[in-house]
Amino acid sequence: MTTEDSEQVAKLARMNANLVKIETLSQRMIAAMAQRKQADQALYGPDQAVYVKAASAYVAEMMQNPAKIIEQQASFWGKSLQHYVDAQKALASGEFKAPADATPKDRRFANPLWETHPFFNYIKQQYLMNAEAVTTAVAALDTLDPKVRRRADYFTRQIIDMFAPTNFLATNPDALERAVETDGASLVQGLENLVRDIEAHHGDLAVTLADKTAFQVGVNLATTPGSVVFRNKMLELIQYAPSTETVHEIPLLIFPPWINKFYILDLKDQNSLIKWLVNQGFTLFVVSWINPDASYADIGMDDYIRDGYLRAMAEVRRITGQAQINAVGYCIAGTTLSATLAHLEKMGDKTVKSATFFTTMTDFSDPGEVGVFLDNDFVDGIERQVATDGVMSSVFMSRTFSYLRSNDLIYKPAIRSYMMGEAPPAFDLLYWNGDGTNLPGKMAVEYLRRLCQGDELATGKFPVFGDPVSLSGITIPIMAIACETDHIAAWKSSLNGIRKFGSKDKTFIVSQSGHVAGIVNPPSKNKYGHYTNDGPLIDPAAWMAEATFNPGSWWPRWREWLATQSGNQISARIPGDSTNPVLAAAPGTYVTSTPSL
């Protein structure tokens, strides 16, 4: 037997061994999928009425304006036919090459074979032509209600992205090349990754975004020194150890969103906003919210305000001996902070001297892209599901937000893991993204119904302890930071809400990048800039047109503003005292707890 024959025999043996592994893994996958818990179908997609309305509008357009429809179809048919003819001519020339390709660049098609190989190039070009035709057809539905049009456009794009040729093994040259190089081992490892994810989520599929063994909260994430100095059923209050000899007199209290965990602000030393603030001489307190289980089913917005916000504020004042604090609210925690501030000012309570809002929406009249998930079809399904589970599961929350960036957070990681057989990357931000929390059932429904759908906060109808509050009642100094490409809290919506505050001292900043990267933007990286406008808060488009672009992070600008609100310098405070002894080292116990559901 020649060396070449021996290599072929060994190759065949490896292939057969991999086939046996695939059979075993397939059995495991079937068993794992059998464990899947049934959930309300509304949580998996929009009501079919969205597509029915779009189809009806298309038929109406066809009847009322047939020339426009015929023009659209003729253009698509012409491009497709010309593409076919060009491909045939290229093959008939006797050269193995693709025809001319005028389709737009798309990072999904980075492999050179998409440009040079006739088969892959033909598929790519036709897919992009199909995508353009469908998108154009939906955009041209003049008789469609604007709200329905937005939903139809969004979910149409989701379907288009789902059917990209890169998402299928037979039409993904990267995956096919890898499979040949590894004698099928990459496909076996990919199936192993798929089965592992299904087993980890009890029959549901959620792609693992980051290597979970690479990080441990409190070891190589969330390591800024501090102590838990108060704990109740809603939160742990962390006071961070000073790193300067003196600190500002008035303490700073951060309320992070309870949709995710607080350590997004303390991933590692290089990009930790928490560590940076401590180094700037602020006495810093941060709330770490409980990850609720079904026993929290009846916890509502009032509970978060009373046992969360007001309790934390009171403890910070007592520990520091200060009559006032400065507060920060991030995302949903900023929305709730605004309701809390409106309540406090209505009561004549001067506890909060100034407030800062990160990516916060208080006006939901135009919620932006996330609004496609705020219609009754989804919210009704959530209400039915939480009535059964007691909580809104972190799995549903994570999946919803991932679909706002499906190519980056669903399809690309799935291709890498399941087709290429690669291990998830050791990426701290993606690790945090996958470390979600549940939401109490009552709170989730109140937030969706009253704030998102009813827009009660912006219209002065949202009740705090039974008494409606108004944004116009907030008169303390305000700074708000929104993010230019935020898919969750659109900057224009954020500005529209801040405009309604009654404060005379209002500063609005738009940071480059998205919901997280625009906030976690340390000056040392010199990565994203920010926009400012010293004029009045006006229409968002006009505000941006007159805004000044500033290179670099907004953090130093905030520090300067915050320093003017924080009083004189005093000796640094050490966490804990006789009435608030240290209960645990930061990052505490709530951040690592896993509730049983």
ABEGO torsion letter per residue (X at the ends): XBAAAAAAAAAAAAAAAAAAAAAAAAAAAAAAAAABBBBBAAAAEBBAAAAAAAAAAAAAAAAABAAAAAAAAAAAAAAAAAAAAAAAAAAAAGBBBBBBBABBBBAABABAAAAABAAAAAAAAAAAAAAAAAAAAAAABAABBAAAAAAAAAAAAAAAAAABAAABAAABAAAAAAAAAAGGAAAAAAAAAAAAAAAAAGGBBBBBABBAAABBBGAABGABBBBBABBBAABBBBBBBBABABBBABBBBBBBBAABBAAAABABAAABAAAAAAAAGBBBBBBBBBBBBAAAAABBAAAAAAAAAAAAAAAAAAAAGBABBBBBBBEAAAAAAAAAAAAAAAAGBAABABBBBBGBBABAABAEAAAAAABAAAAAAAAAAAAAAGBBBAAAAAAAAAAABAAAAAAAAAAAAAAAGBBBBBBAAAAAAABBBBBBAAAAAAAAAAAAAAGAAAAGABBBGGBBBBAAABABBBBBBBBAABAABBAAAAAAAAAABABABBBBBBBBEBAAAAABBBAAAGABBBBBBABBBBBAAAAAAABBBBBEBAAAAAAAAAAAAAEBBBBBBBBEBAABBBABBOAEAAAABBBBX
